[in-house]
Amino acid sequence: MSAPARRYRYRPLFWRIFSANAVVLAAASVVAVLTLSPGTFSEPVALRELAIFGGALLVMVAVDLLVTRALVAPLDELVAVMRHVDPMKPGNRVSVRGGPS
């Protein structure tokens, strides 16, 4: 008797790209602050410093979310159409918007 096949949950391409970008942005921000800051952090870290850093990181991740969503949208549309395509019933087409890339 064979073991049952494991079923992996599919994560959309958008979320895979976005999560990788967000991790890289966060790591780069931490490294930049620690190496390029002209002064030192106060001991203990002031809430104001932490709020500024957190806010900047939040803005970067939000911009990354919007840009990645716009770039991946055509692929999401293609996937949605391809899930409904029946090779025995031709006729479904992907609508093409914009100019050639």
N, CA, C and O atoms as a MOPAC input file, in Angstrom:
PM7 MOZYME 1SCF
protein

 N      0.83800 1    -1.16400 1     0.00000 1
 C      0.00000 1     0.00000 1     0.00000 1
 C      0.89100 1     1.23900 1     0.00000 1
 O      1.83300 1     1.32200 1     0.78800 1
 N      0.61000 1     2.18200 1    -0.85700 1
 C      1.44000 1     3.38300 1    -0.94100 1
 C      0.86900 1     4.47700 1    -0.03500 1
 O     -0.32200 1     4.51600 1     0.27400 1
 N      1.75800 1     5.34000 1     0.36300 1
 C      1.34800 1     6.46600 1     1.21400 1
 C      0.53000 1     7.45100 1     0.38500 1
 O      0.78800 1     7.62300 1    -0.80700 1
 N     -0.44600 1     8.09500 1     1.00300 1
 C     -1.24600 1     9.07000 1     0.24600 1
 C     -0.36800 1    10.23200 1    -0.21700 1
 O      0.54600 1    10.66600 1     0.48400 1
 N     -0.67000 1    10.71200 1    -1.40000 1
 C      0.10000 1    11.82300 1    -1.95500 1
 C     -0.16800 1    13.09200 1    -1.16300 1
 O     -1.31000 1    13.39100 1    -0.81400 1
 N      0.88600 1    13.82600 1    -0.88600 1
 C      0.72100 1    15.08500 1    -0.17800 1
 C      0.25000 1    16.13700 1    -1.15700 1
 O      0.75200 1    16.23200 1    -2.27600 1
 N     -0.69200 1    16.90300 1    -0.73800 1
 C     -1.21700 1    17.95300 1    -1.59600 1
 C     -0.67400 1    19.28900 1    -1.10600 1
 O     -0.92500 1    19.70700 1     0.02500 1
 N      0.06300 1    19.93700 1    -1.97200 1
 C      0.63200 1    21.22200 1    -1.61600 1
 C     -0.32600 1    22.33300 1    -1.98100 1
 O     -0.97000 1    22.30600 1    -3.03000 1
 N     -0.41100 1    23.31300 1    -1.09400 1
 C     -1.27800 1    24.45800 1    -1.33800 1
 C     -0.58200 1    25.38300 1    -2.31700 1
 O      0.58700 1    25.72300 1    -2.13700 1
 N     -1.28900 1    25.78200 1    -3.33600 1
 C     -0.75200 1    26.67300 1    -4.35000 1
 C     -0.76200 1    28.10600 1    -3.83600 1
 O     -1.79900 1    28.60000 1    -3.39100 1
 N      0.37100 1    28.76700 1    -3.89300 1
 C      0.44100 1    30.18600 1    -3.55000 1
 C      0.58300 1    30.96200 1    -4.84300 1
 O      1.47900 1    30.67300 1    -5.63600 1
 N     -0.27600 1    31.94000 1    -5.07700 1
 C     -0.19600 1    32.70900 1    -6.31100 1
 C      1.17100 1    33.38500 1    -6.48300 1
 O      1.84500 1    33.72700 1    -5.51100 1
 N      1.54800 1    33.56200 1    -7.72900 1
 C      2.82600 1    34.17400 1    -8.06500 1
 C      2.97600 1    35.54900 1    -7.42000 1
 O      4.05500 1    35.89700 1    -6.94000 1
 N      1.90200 1    36.32400 1    -7.40900 1
 C      1.95400 1    37.66200 1    -6.81100 1
 C      2.45100 1    37.59900 1    -5.37400 1
 O      3.34700 1    38.35600 1    -4.99800 1
 N      1.88600 1    36.71200 1    -4.56900 1
 C      2.26100 1    36.65400 1    -3.15500 1
 C      3.67100 1    36.13000 1    -2.97100 1
 O      4.34800 1    36.52800 1    -2.02300 1
 N      4.14200 1    35.23900 1    -3.85800 1
 C      5.51900 1    34.76400 1    -3.76200 1
 C      6.50900 1    35.88800 1    -4.06600 1
 O      7.51100 1    36.04400 1    -3.36800 1
 N      6.22500 1    36.66900 1    -5.11000 1
 C      7.11100 1    37.78600 1    -5.46200 1
 C      7.06400 1    38.86200 1    -4.38900 1
 O      8.10200 1    39.35500 1    -3.94700 1
 N      5.85200 1    39.22400 1    -3.97200 1
 C      5.69800 1    40.28800 1    -2.98000 1
 C      6.37600 1    39.93400 1    -1.66300 1
 O      7.07100 1    40.77500 1    -1.09400 1
 N      6.19500 1    38.72600 1    -1.16800 1
 C      6.79100 1    38.36000 1     0.11800 1
 C      8.31600 1    38.36600 1     0.03900 1
 O      8.98400 1    38.79300 1     0.98100 1
 N      8.86900 1    37.89700 1    -1.07600 1
 C     10.32700 1    37.93400 1    -1.23600 1
 C     10.82200 1    39.37500 1    -1.27100 1
 O     11.82300 1    39.70100 1    -0.63300 1
 N     10.13700 1    40.23200 1    -2.00600 1
 C     10.52100 1    41.64700 1    -2.07000 1
 C     10.42100 1    42.31500 1    -0.70400 1
 O     11.30500 1    43.08500 1    -0.32900 1
 N      9.36500 1    42.03400 1     0.03800 1
 C      9.17900 1    42.65400 1     1.35300 1
 C     10.29300 1    42.24800 1     2.31700 1
 O     10.77300 1    43.07800 1     3.08900 1
 N     10.70000 1    41.00300 1     2.28000 1
 C     11.79100 1    40.54100 1     3.14500 1
 C     13.09000 1    41.23600 1     2.76800 1
 O     13.83900 1    41.67000 1     3.64300 1
 N     13.36400 1    41.34500 1     1.47200 1
 C     14.58300 1    42.01500 1     1.02200 1
 C     14.56000 1    43.49300 1     1.41500 1
 O     15.56900 1    44.02400 1     1.87700 1
 N     13.41700 1    44.15900 1     1.23500 1
 C     13.30700 1    45.56500 1     1.63100 1
 C     13.54900 1    45.75300 1     3.11900 1
 O     14.26200 1    46.66900 1     3.52800 1
 N     12.96200 1    44.89400 1     3.91900 1
 C     13.13200 1    45.00500 1     5.37200 1
 C     14.59200 1    44.77800 1     5.76600 1
 O     15.13600 1    45.52700 1     6.57700 1
 N     15.22200 1    43.76400 1     5.20600 1
 C     16.61900 1    43.47800 1     5.53800 1
 C     17.52900 1    44.60900 1     5.07600 1
 O     18.43600 1    45.01300 1     5.80500 1
 N     17.29400 1    45.12200 1     3.87000 1
 C     18.11400 1    46.22200 1     3.36500 1
 C     17.93900 1    47.47300 1     4.21600 1
 O     18.89900 1    48.20800 1     4.44800 1
 N     16.72600 1    47.71500 1     4.67800 1
 C     16.47200 1    48.88300 1     5.52500 1
 C     17.22300 1    48.77100 1     6.84900 1
 O     17.83300 1    49.73800 1     7.30400 1
 N     17.17900 1    47.61900 1     7.45100 1
 C     17.87100 1    47.41800 1     8.72500 1
 C     19.37800 1    47.58900 1     8.54300 1
 O     20.03100 1    48.24900 1     9.35100 1
 N     19.92500 1    46.99900 1     7.49200 1
 C     21.36600 1    47.11000 1     7.24000 1
 C     21.74200 1    48.56400 1     6.96300 1
 O     22.75100 1    49.04900 1     7.47400 1
 N     20.94000 1    49.26300 1     6.15800 1
 C     21.23200 1    50.66000 1     5.84200 1
 C     21.20700 1    51.53100 1     7.08600 1
 O     22.08000 1    52.37900 1     7.27100 1
 N     20.22100 1    51.32700 1     7.93100 1
 C     20.13000 1    52.13600 1     9.15700 1
 C     21.31500 1    51.85200 1    10.07000 1
 O     21.88400 1    52.77800 1    10.64800 1
 N     21.68700 1    50.60400 1    10.20500 1
 C     22.76800 1    50.25500 1    11.12900 1
 C     24.13800 1    50.68400 1    10.61600 1
 O     25.01800 1    51.00600 1    11.41400 1
 N     24.33300 1    50.69300 1     9.29900 1
 C     25.66100 1    51.02300 1     8.77400 1
 C     25.80900 1    52.46900 1     8.33900 1
 O     26.90800 1    53.01700 1     8.41300 1
 N     24.74100 1    53.10000 1     7.89100 1
 C     24.85900 1    54.44400 1     7.32600 1
 C     24.38800 1    55.56300 1     8.24000 1
 O     24.56500 1    56.73600 1     7.91000 1
 N     23.80700 1    55.23800 1     9.35500 1
 C     23.30900 1    56.31600 1    10.22300 1
 C     24.49500 1    57.08600 1    10.79800 1
 O     25.46900 1    56.48700 1    11.25300 1
 N     24.40400 1    58.43500 1    10.77500 1
 C     25.53200 1    59.24300 1    11.23500 1
 C     25.75000 1    59.15900 1    12.74700 1
 O     26.87100 1    59.33000 1    13.22700 1
 N     24.72600 1    58.90600 1    13.45700 1
 C     24.85100 1    58.83000 1    14.90700 1
 C     24.62500 1    57.41500 1    15.38300 1
 O     24.72900 1    56.45200 1    14.62300 1
 N     24.32100 1    57.31800 1    16.63300 1
 C     24.00400 1    56.02000 1    17.20300 1
 C     22.58300 1    56.07300 1    17.72700 1
 O     22.02400 1    57.14500 1    17.95700 1
 N     22.02500 1    54.91900 1    17.90700 1
 C     20.70200 1    54.85100 1    18.50400 1
 C     20.83400 1    55.18900 1    19.98200 1
 O     21.81400 1    54.83800 1    20.63900 1
 N     19.83300 1    55.87100 1    20.47500 1
 C     19.84400 1    56.15800 1    21.90400 1
 C     19.59700 1    54.85400 1    22.64900 1
 O     19.01500 1    53.91000 1    22.11400 1
 N     20.03700 1    54.82800 1    23.85100 1
 C     19.88800 1    53.60600 1    24.64400 1
 C     18.90200 1    53.87600 1    25.74200 1
 O     19.24400 1    54.71400 1    26.57600 1
 N     17.77800 1    53.32000 1    25.86900 1
 C     17.11700 1    52.40400 1    24.92100 1
 C     16.60200 1    53.17800 1    23.70100 1
 O     16.52900 1    54.40700 1    23.70300 1
 N     16.25200 1    52.42600 1    22.67600 1
 C     15.79800 1    53.02500 1    21.42500 1
 C     14.56500 1    53.88000 1    21.69300 1
 O     13.60100 1    53.42800 1    22.31100 1
 N     14.61100 1    55.11400 1    21.22200 1
 C     13.49300 1    56.03700 1    21.43200 1
 C     12.31100 1    55.60300 1    20.57700 1
 O     12.48400 1    55.11000 1    19.46200 1
 N     11.13000 1    55.78800 1    21.10200 1
 C      9.92700 1    55.41800 1    20.35400 1
 C      9.82800 1    56.20600 1    19.05700 1
 O      9.31700 1    55.69500 1    18.06100 1
 N     10.31100 1    57.44700 1    19.05700 1
 C     10.26000 1    58.26700 1    17.84800 1
 C     11.11400 1    57.63600 1    16.74000 1
 O     10.67600 1    57.55800 1    15.59300 1
 N     12.31700 1    57.19000 1    17.07400 1
 C     13.19800 1    56.54500 1    16.09300 1
 C     12.54400 1    55.28800 1    15.53400 1
 O     12.56300 1    55.04100 1    14.32900 1
 N     11.97800 1    54.51900 1    16.41500 1
 C     11.33500 1    53.27900 1    16.00500 1
 C     10.11400 1    53.55200 1    15.12300 1
 O      9.87300 1    52.82500 1    14.15900 1
 N      9.34600 1    54.59100 1    15.44700 1
 C      8.16800 1    54.93700 1    14.65400 1
 C      8.56500 1    55.42100 1    13.26400 1
 O      7.91000 1    55.06900 1    12.28300 1
 N      9.62000 1    56.21500 1    13.16100 1
 C     10.08400 1    56.69300 1    11.85700 1
 C     10.55500 1    55.52000 1    11.00700 1
 O     10.20100 1    55.42600 1     9.83200 1
 N     11.33100 1    54.64600 1    11.57600 1
 C     11.81500 1    53.47700 1    10.84900 1
 C     10.65100 1    52.58300 1    10.41000 1
 O     10.60800 1    52.13600 1     9.26400 1
 N      9.72100 1    52.32900 1    11.31300 1
 C      8.56200 1    51.49400 1    10.98100 1
 C      7.69100 1    52.12300 1     9.90500 1
 O      7.21300 1    51.43000 1     9.00600 1
 N      7.48100 1    53.43300 1     9.99000 1
 C      6.68700 1    54.12600 1     8.98100 1
 C      7.32800 1    54.08000 1     7.60500 1
 O      6.64600 1    53.84400 1     6.60700 1
 N      8.64300 1    54.30400 1     7.54300 1
 C      9.35900 1    54.24700 1     6.26500 1
 C      9.28400 1    52.83900 1     5.66700 1
 O      9.07800 1    52.68000 1     4.46400 1
 N      9.44900 1    51.84600 1     6.49600 1
 C      9.36200 1    50.46200 1     6.02100 1
 C      7.96000 1    50.14700 1     5.52000 1
 O      7.79600 1    49.46700 1     4.50700 1
 N      6.96300 1    50.63500 1     6.22000 1
 C      5.56800 1    50.42200 1     5.81100 1
 C      5.28200 1    51.06900 1     4.45600 1
 O      4.61200 1    50.47000 1     3.61500 1
 N      5.78200 1    52.27800 1     4.24000 1
 C      5.58500 1    52.96300 1     2.94900 1
 C      6.26300 1    52.18100 1     1.82800 1
 O      5.67900 1    52.00800 1     0.75800 1
 N      7.48500 1    51.70600 1     2.05500 1
 C      8.19700 1    50.94900 1     1.02300 1
 C      7.45900 1    49.66300 1     0.67100 1
 O      7.34400 1    49.31500 1    -0.50400 1
 N      6.96700 1    48.96500 1     1.66700 1
 C      6.25300 1    47.71200 1     1.41600 1
 C      4.92900 1    47.98500 1     0.69400 1
 O      4.53200 1    47.20500 1    -0.17100 1
 N      4.24500 1    49.07700 1     1.03500 1
 C      2.99100 1    49.42300 1     0.35500 1
 C      3.23000 1    49.75200 1    -1.11600 1
 O      2.45800 1    49.33400 1    -1.97900 1
 N      4.29100 1    50.49700 1    -1.40400 1
 C      4.62600 1    50.80500 1    -2.80000 1
 C      4.97400 1    49.52100 1    -3.54300 1
 O      4.55900 1    49.32800 1    -4.68600 1
 N      5.73100 1    48.64900 1    -2.89700 1
 C      6.07100 1    47.35900 1    -3.50400 1
 C      4.81500 1    46.55000 1    -3.80100 1
 O      4.72700 1    45.90400 1    -4.84400 1
 N      3.84800 1    46.58100 1    -2.89900 1
 C      2.58800 1    45.86500 1    -3.09800 1
 C      1.86200 1    46.37600 1    -4.34600 1
 O      1.40100 1    45.58400 1    -5.16800 1
 N      1.76400 1    47.68600 1    -4.48300 1
 C      1.06100 1    48.27400 1    -5.62900 1
 C      1.77900 1    47.99700 1    -6.95100 1
 O      1.14200 1    47.64700 1    -7.94600 1
 N      3.08500 1    48.15200 1    -6.95900 1
 C      3.84700 1    47.93400 1    -8.19500 1
 C      3.79900 1    46.46500 1    -8.60000 1
 O      3.59200 1    46.15000 1    -9.77200 1
 N      3.98700 1    45.57700 1    -7.65000 1
 C      3.96600 1    44.14300 1    -7.96600 1
 C      2.58300 1    43.70900 1    -8.43400 1
 O      2.47300 1    42.90500 1    -9.35900 1
 N      1.53000 1    44.22500 1    -7.81600 1
 C      0.15700 1    43.89700 1    -8.22600 1
 C     -0.06200 1    44.30200 1    -9.68100 1
 O     -0.63700 1    43.53300 1   -10.45200 1
 N      0.38900 1    45.49900 1   -10.07100 1
 C      0.21500 1    45.97700 1   -11.44000 1
 C      1.01400 1    45.13600 1   -12.43700 1
 O      0.55300 1    44.88700 1   -13.55100 1
 N      2.19100 1    44.70800 1   -12.04300 1
 C      3.03400 1    43.92900 1   -12.95900 1
 C      2.53100 1    42.50200 1   -13.15100 1
 O      2.71100 1    41.92200 1   -14.22200 1
 N      1.90800 1    41.93800 1   -12.13500 1
 C      1.47500 1    40.53900 1   -12.18700 1
 C      0.02800 1    40.40300 1   -12.68000 1
 O     -0.40600 1    39.29600 1   -13.00100 1
 N     -0.71300 1    41.49700 1   -12.74500 1
 C     -2.12800 1    41.44600 1   -13.13900 1
 C     -2.36500 1    40.74800 1   -14.47800 1
 O     -3.29100 1    39.94200 1   -14.56700 1
 N     -1.57900 1    41.01400 1   -15.52400 1
 C     -1.81800 1    40.29500 1   -16.78500 1
 C     -1.65300 1    38.78100 1   -16.66300 1
 O     -2.37000 1    38.02000 1   -17.31200 1
 N     -0.72300 1    38.35500 1   -15.84400 1
 C     -0.54600 1    36.90800 1   -15.64800 1
 C     -1.73100 1    36.30600 1   -14.90000 1
 O     -2.15000 1    35.18600 1   -15.19300 1
 N     -2.27100 1    37.05000 1   -13.93400 1
 C     -3.45600 1    36.57700 1   -13.21600 1
 C     -4.64500 1    36.42500 1   -14.16600 1
 O     -5.41200 1    35.46700 1   -14.06500 1
 N     -4.79000 1    37.38100 1   -15.09200 1
 C     -5.87300 1    37.29600 1   -16.07900 1
 C     -5.68400 1    36.08000 1   -16.97400 1
 O     -6.64400 1    35.36600 1   -17.26500 1
 N     -4.46600 1    35.84500 1   -17.40700 1
 C     -4.17600 1    34.68700 1   -18.24500 1
 C     -4.49700 1    33.38500 1   -17.51800 1
 O     -5.09100 1    32.47700 1   -18.09900 1
 N     -4.11000 1    33.29500 1   -16.26400 1
 C     -4.38900 1    32.08800 1   -15.47600 1
 C     -5.89900 1    31.87700 1   -15.34600 1
 O     -6.38200 1    30.75100 1   -15.46900 1
 N     -6.63900 1    32.95500 1   -15.09800 1
 C     -8.09700 1    32.84400 1   -14.94600 1
 C     -8.73800 1    32.33100 1   -16.23000 1
 O     -9.63000 1    31.48500 1   -16.17700 1
 N     -8.30000 1    32.82700 1   -17.37500 1
 C     -8.86300 1    32.36300 1   -18.64800 1
 C     -8.46600 1    30.91900 1   -18.91200 1
 O     -9.29100 1    30.11800 1   -19.35200 1
 N     -7.22200 1    30.58500 1   -18.65000 1
 C     -6.74400 1    29.23300 1   -18.94100 1
 C     -7.43000 1    28.18300 1   -18.07200 1
 O     -7.52000 1    27.02400 1   -18.47600 1
 N     -7.90800 1    28.55400 1   -16.90900 1
 C     -8.63500 1    27.59700 1   -16.06500 1
 C     -9.99100 1    27.24300 1   -16.66200 1
 O    -10.56200 1    26.20500 1   -16.32900 1
 N    -10.50600 1    28.09300 1   -17.53600 1
 C    -11.81500 1    27.85100 1   -18.13100 1
 C    -11.74100 1    27.40800 1   -19.59100 1
 O    -12.77200 1    27.22500 1   -20.23800 1
 N    -10.53300 1    27.23700 1   -20.10800 1
 C    -10.38100 1    26.84100 1   -21.50400 1
 C    -10.60400 1    25.34500 1   -21.62800 1
 O    -10.04800 1    24.54800 1   -20.87300 1
 N    -11.42300 1    24.98600 1   -22.59000 1
 C    -11.65400 1    23.59000 1   -22.91900 1
 C    -11.09500 1    23.37700 1   -24.32200 1
 O    -11.61400 1    23.95300 1   -25.27800 1
 N    -10.04500 1    22.56000 1   -24.46700 1
 C     -9.45300 1    22.35300 1   -25.79500 1
 C    -10.46200 1    21.83400 1   -26.82600 1
 O    -10.26800 1    22.00600 1   -28.02900 1
 N    -11.51200 1    21.21400 1   -26.36100 1
 C    -12.51500 1    20.68600 1   -27.28700 1
 C    -13.51200 1    21.76600 1   -27.72200 1
 O    -14.27800 1    21.55700 1   -28.66200 1
 N    -13.50500 1    22.90600 1   -27.04900 1
 C    -14.40800 1    24.00600 1   -27.39000 1
 C    -13.59300 1    25.28800 1   -27.57000 1
 O    -13.52100 1    26.10400 1   -26.65200 1
 N    -12.98700 1    25.47100 1   -28.73000 1
 C    -12.18600 1    26.67600 1   -28.93700 1
 C    -13.06300 1    27.92800 1   -28.94700 1
 O    -14.26200 1    27.85300 1   -29.21600 1
 N    -12.46700 1    29.05600 1   -28.65700 1
 C    -13.21000 1    30.30000 1   -28.69700 1
 C    -12.85700 1    31.25400 1   -27.58300 1
 O    -12.95800 1    32.46600 1   -27.77500 1
 N    -12.44300 1    30.76300 1   -26.41900 1
 C    -12.04900 1    31.66200 1   -25.33500 1
 C    -10.72000 1    32.30700 1   -25.67700 1
 O     -9.77500 1    31.62900 1   -26.08200 1
 N    -10.65200 1    33.60700 1   -25.51400 1
 C     -9.43400 1    34.35200 1   -25.80000 1
 C     -9.12000 1    35.28300 1   -24.63200 1
 O    -10.01200 1    35.73000 1   -23.90900 1
 N     -7.84600 1    35.55800 1   -24.47100 1
 C     -7.40600 1    36.50900 1   -23.46300 1
 C     -7.46900 1    37.88800 1   -24.09200 1
 O     -6.96500 1    38.09200 1   -25.19600 1
 N     -8.08200 1    38.83500 1   -23.40100 1
 C     -8.12300 1    40.19300 1   -23.94100 1
 C     -6.76100 1    40.83100 1   -23.72500 1
 O     -6.18800 1    40.75800 1   -22.63800 1
 N     -6.25700 1    41.45500 1   -24.77300 1
 C     -4.93500 1    42.08200 1   -24.71400 1
 C     -5.13700 1    43.57900 1   -24.64100 1
 O     -5.78000 1    44.18200 1   -25.50000 1
 N     -4.57600 1    44.16400 1   -23.60200 1
 C     -4.67500 1    45.61500 1   -23.42800 1
 C     -3.28900 1    46.21900 1   -23.54100 1
 O     -2.28800 1    45.54600 1   -23.29400 1
 N     -3.23400 1    47.46400 1   -23.90700 1
 C     -1.95500 1    48.17300 1   -23.96400 1
 C     -1.15400 1    47.79400 1   -25.19100 1
 O     -1.58400 1    46.99500 1   -26.02300 1
 N      0.00200 1    48.38000 1   -25.27900 1
 C      0.89200 1    48.12500 1   -26.40100 1
 C      1.76900 1    46.91100 1   -26.15100 1
 O      1.72400 1    46.29700 1   -25.08600 1
 N      2.55900 1    46.58200 1   -27.14500 1
 C      3.47300 1    45.43200 1   -26.95700 1
 C      4.52900 1    45.76000 1   -25.90800 1
 O      4.97100 1    46.90200 1   -25.78600 1
 N      4.91400 1    44.76300 1   -25.17300 1
 C      5.91400 1    45.00500 1   -24.14100 1
 C      7.28800 1    44.61200 1   -24.63600 1
 O      8.26900 1    44.74300 1   -23.90400 1

